[in-house]
Structure formats: C-alpha cells, structure tokens
C-alpha cells in the first residue's frame, strides 16, 4: 500500500531579499519527504490588511488565500520576529487564516513554524501564534522547535546550505509534521 500523500503550503513572514526565514521555507521545500509536497506561496504581501468588512465580498487575492489553505493539509511558516512579536506580514496572513468566523480556513490544518531571528530564534513570535491558531482549531507542531539564531551566512537566500545543524533542524520538523499529518488523518478516518 502506498503511503498517503500530503500537501502543505508555506510562506515566509519576511519581505527581505536575503531573508533567512524565507531560506528556511525554501530548504523545507527541498528537503520534504516524498509523502509531503510543499508549495511556497510568495504573494501573501498582496493580502489586504485584515478588515472584517471585506468578508462579505472578499477580493480575489483573499479568496485565493482561503482556497489555498482549505485545500492544503498543512501550513509551514517562516516566522521572523520584530520586537519580540510576529512581523506585520506574518500576522496579517495568519489573522486572515482564522477568518471568516463561521468557516475558519485554518481549522483542522497542521501548522509548523521555522524561525531564524535574533537571540531568541523567533521563540516569542512562534509562541504568540501557536496559542492563537490552536484556539481556532489548528494542530500546531511545536516540537522539535526550529528557532535558530544568527544563521545569516550559514544559509543562502535560495535555501541551500551545507550546515548540518540547520539541515537536521528542518528535517526533524518535517518528520514531526508528517507524523502529525498521519495521526490527524487517522483520527479523521475513525
């Protein structure tokens, strides 16, 4: 019997050209096991600012975001941190993922964060959104944590690296995501 194929979407909460968080997302896409296809979404910066008034007649880009989330099994987020909080870009995309209230796009999705940020490695930003997304029905894969600090120069902008610490951290997270997807899928079947 062939293993179940899962599909994840991924985005980076950074707008920087040389973002290490974007690099981590691209590395995850490259390292993904055969059972997990990862599609990188590079247009979340086009989402309008969260405004519930838009939900009655959502713009095309918002409809596309919700459709991508609903059709995916998982969401991976390259989660940078600004002043100990998620970036505005990441927060906006994830806030829209919790909408609309009667049919939250994030409900039932497996979510994982990959962070490269300052001294804490993005721990504060991850913790903030882990609580929020769990509250709205997501299955957040906290462990093992990918909270890398000061990795600029150790990973290229395109996600290539020969740094075994970075590769193993991302591989470990992908294994945990796949395990969560398998467990979640088995729960849904029962």
Secondary structure by P-SEA (a helix, b strand, c coil): cccbbbbbbbbbcccccccaaaaaaaaaaaaccccbbbbbbccccccccccccccccccaaaaaaaaaaaaccbbbbbcccccccccaaaaaaaaaaaccccccccccbbbbbbbbcccccaaaaaaaaaaaaaaacccccccccccccccccccccccccccaaaaaaaaaaaaaaaaaaaaaaaaaac
